[in-house]
Amino acid sequence: MYSAKLNGEPTTFGTSGMLYQSNKLMYDRTTNSIWNQFTGEPVVGLLADSGIQLDFFPSVLTTWEEWLAEHPDTTVLSLNTGVYPPSTYEHEWEPQAIYFDYFASPLTMFPVFNRDATLHAKETVIGVGIGGDYKAYPVSAFQEEPVINDVVGGREIVVVGSSIWGTGRVYERRGRTFAEDGDGLRDAGGALWSVGENALTRSDGAETLARIPTITSFWHGWFSFHPDTAIYGSG
């Protein structure tokens, strides 16, 4: 999830039709430069090697049911897009979904040159990058540990996950150690915290801990662009 602004000016992006390491390359409609969707950086064209990087926002992979329960006033893109009929947009786990066979297969549709067999190629991971250090948290780990206290790039973080929906949100923790408590978290001092899209908020409202933007992806995608990554649970 990126800001669609170049040097403070709004633009729009489109699909170039090209891939690199089996990941989409997009283009901006201001300069027609080609961008790496995984890093938010221009790689071909007028802006290549300019040092520009799109601002990165927190996002989460979840279900409509879970999102709507937490955010009842949200808006949603209609399935009546005028491009494809609504029946085209089937759930990914339904056999008639466009990419069902692809998700069910261990193979990639296009070449991926940087590979690592520590995890299955299409295992879903939450990728965290801080200060040039990178770490991947397999969603499957959340089944045993829905709350993970860790350190990446010298910064103390807490990962709040759900293996059911593949959801993962990451926050600063500033010396605290958190554990699951109902729909929220409780720190070692006994204080309750609520989990929000922008921050963790202490129950008395006196303090917040900022959310850290992350990438939810297949393992092969994360490793392709961060081959020096650590993996949670791998020792």
Disulfide bonds with the S-S distance in Angstrom:
none
